[in-house]
Amino acid sequence: MINNQHIPIMSNEILSLIECEKKLSILDCTFGGGGHSKKFLEKGHNVTAIDQDDNSMIIAKELKKNFSNIFFYKSNFKNFDLLDLKIKKFNLILLDLGFSSNQLEDKDIGLSFQLNSNLNMNYLGGDLNAYKIINFYNKDELQRVFYSYGEIHQAEKLAKYIINQRSKQKINTNFEFIDILSKSGVNFKSKKIHFATQAFQALRIESNSELENLITFLKKVHVFLEINAHLAIISFHSLEDRIVKNYFRDNKINKNKNYQNYKNWGYEILTKKPITASKFEILENNRARSAKLRVGRFIN
Ligand SMILES: C[S@@+](CC[C@H](N)C(=O)[O-])C[C@H]1O[C@@H](n2cnc3c(N)ncnc32)[C@H](O)[C@@H]1O
């Protein structure tokens, strides 16, 4: 069942960026369950929404019954510039990265280590998935994925152990994979999180090309921003947050209107440190605990 009651993360903080402004054009590149978009529509703004997910398309259709000013496009946001968008410049562009609660609960996608699913983890409909990575990547590739995307220091040991196990029989399910992790002898980082968290994160990032999508998107997003527009990005892991932080730093404008990037545009950085969710919000929505929001104001 599609849960269309998605609780949008830090929506008050995002709405406060555009307070008092009349009808704006907003590009929500990660529509998900439509939580943020609905808040914008309720304030009378125009929303152009993008998501790769079929369920998002259904939710957007529902929303359209009450709000005529939403336009949905099913696409990977890294290709947003190739879409024939009705509106070409926006006052706010929002990315709320990662997967939705619907996707987390979807057994076919298998993002959760609490559900025994077939190994997949691809929530964007691409060709790569965790099964192919675990059963067919060579040692160096496995090591790269676990080291770079899971920050697992003993990535080589883990890669070798997986290759040894899969030579006996293919690794088919999340629970089989968790069993292998537990027997691998690898020291996983923290006692505070489930020991499979880092390995699952690594497979998910690789399966969906999460970091490449973000980097490709950031290379061209400035073309779609109105002067004084806000670019707001919520990330959920340090690898993504670092990319966003460096992007704003590399394209920062200083007080004398000097553009750090030697181009005729840049950002005033509105969040020297990322904004995090309030304790109250975290109590209501546990997923908000790891969210980091960074915002820049586009100057041209
Ligand atoms: C955290 S959810 C967004 C939730 C949404 N802001 C809300 O309030 O309902 C992230 C969504 O982004 C989508 N997504 C992630 N990466 C994407 C990409 N590269 N292209 C298109 N959609 C993407 C996922 O399919 C998911 O629906």
The ligand as a Tripos MOL2 file, in Angstrom:
@<TRIPOS>MOLECULE
LIG
   27    29     1     0     0
SMALL
NO_CHARGES

@<TRIPOS>ATOM
      1 C1         13.6020   11.2550    1.2300 C.3       1 LIG1
      2 S1         12.5270   10.9620   -0.1080 S.3       1 LIG1
      3 C2         11.7860   12.5120   -0.3780 C.3       1 LIG1
      4 C3         10.6100   12.7700    0.4920 C.3       1 LIG1
      5 C4          9.8470   14.0080    0.1200 C.3       1 LIG1
      6 N1         10.6310   15.1980    0.2900 N.3       1 LIG1
      7 C5          8.5860   14.1150    0.9280 C.2       1 LIG1
      8 O1          8.4760   15.0180    1.7600 O.co2     1 LIG1
      9 O2          7.6960   13.2910    0.7340 O.co2     1 LIG1
     10 C6         13.6040   10.8610   -1.4570 C.3       1 LIG1
     11 C7         12.9530   10.6350   -2.8080 C.3       1 LIG1
     12 O3         13.8880   11.0080   -3.7900 O.3       1 LIG1
     13 C8         13.8400   10.1120   -4.8560 C.3       1 LIG1
     14 N2         15.1550   10.1120   -5.4740 N.ar      1 LIG1
     15 C9         16.3420    9.8810   -4.8900 C.ar      1 LIG1
     16 N3         17.3200   10.0010   -5.7720 N.ar      1 LIG1
     17 C10        16.7410   10.3160   -6.9570 C.ar      1 LIG1
     18 C11        17.2440   10.5750   -8.2490 C.ar      1 LIG1
     19 N4         18.5500   10.5400   -8.5240 N.pl3     1 LIG1
     20 N5         16.3590   10.8940   -9.2190 N.ar      1 LIG1
     21 C12        15.0290   10.9500   -8.9700 C.ar      1 LIG1
     22 N6         14.4800   10.7060   -7.7590 N.ar      1 LIG1
     23 C13        15.3370   10.3950   -6.7630 C.ar      1 LIG1
     24 C14        13.4830    8.7870   -4.2490 C.3       1 LIG1
     25 O4         12.8460    7.9790   -5.2320 O.3       1 LIG1
     26 C15        12.5480    9.2100   -3.0970 C.3       1 LIG1
     27 O5         11.2200    9.1430   -3.4990 O.3       1 LIG1
@<TRIPOS>BOND
     1     1     2 1
     2     2     3 1
     3     2    10 1
     4     3     4 1
     5     4     5 1
     6     5     6 1
     7     5     7 1
     8     7     8 2
     9     7     9 1
    10    10    11 1
    11    11    12 1
    12    11    26 1
    13    12    13 1
    14    13    14 1
    15    13    24 1
    16    14    15 ar
    17    14    23 ar
    18    15    16 ar
    19    16    17 ar
    20    17    18 ar
    21    17    23 ar
    22    18    19 1
    23    18    20 ar
    24    20    21 ar
    25    21    22 ar
    26    22    23 ar
    27    24    25 1
    28    24    26 1
    29    26    27 1
@<TRIPOS>SUBSTRUCTURE
     1 LIG1         1 GROUP 0 **** ****
